[in-house]
Each structure stands twice: as C-alpha cells, then as structure tokens.
Amino acid sequence: VVVVLSEGKSLLPVDCQVPLRSTSAGSEVGIISEDVLQKCRLYLGLMRQLDYEITGEQEQMVQDDFVAMRRESPDSTSGETLHHLLDVARLLALSTGQRRLTEEIW
C-alpha cells in the first residue's frame, strides 16, 4: 500500500482517495510534520497485521456489490478490482478499531 499526501489533486496516479478533515472546530488540515507522518506510517503498518474477519452475511454483501459492478462496467472491473476494494475496506475498518467489515465501511 502506498499512501500519497497532497494538498490538492495528486500528480501521481492513485486508486483511492481519502480526504482528510479536521475534527476540531476552527482547525485546518495543514502541513504534517515528519514526526506525525512517521506515526501514521507506523499506525498503518500495525493495522495491516491485526486479525480481521468477514462474516457470511458480509461476504454475500460484497459478492452482490461486485456482481453489480461487473454488470455496469465489465471491462474495468476485474478480480484485481475486488482484491483492491477488500484491502481498502479492511484497512479502513481496522483504522477505526473495527475487526469486522461493516456495511458502512464497505
């Protein structure tokens, strides 16, 4: 997984964009210090190693969505697309402290 930080649209090609928003009133997302950046790298690295689970119900939800995606865009939706989506969903879930895929995360 490669994380690209950019104040605007990235010049590098990316598969997924996650906009950063401040959770404090009146504060803005600004320049990230090297210390914070290193902590983010460590955090994401640790999240990748945690146990994660997808239940049968969630598997069905993913399967149904993937079949619908294939119907809409058969040329641009592949097994690699599904793998990428599952990987991003896993990291999003784990980064919020959830060990299971939820419909909201998916």
Summary of the structure (lengths in Angstrom):
residues: 106
radius of gyration: 16.1
end to end distance: 18.2
largest distance: 45.1
contacts: 199
relative contact order: 0.14
helix: 45%
strand: 2%
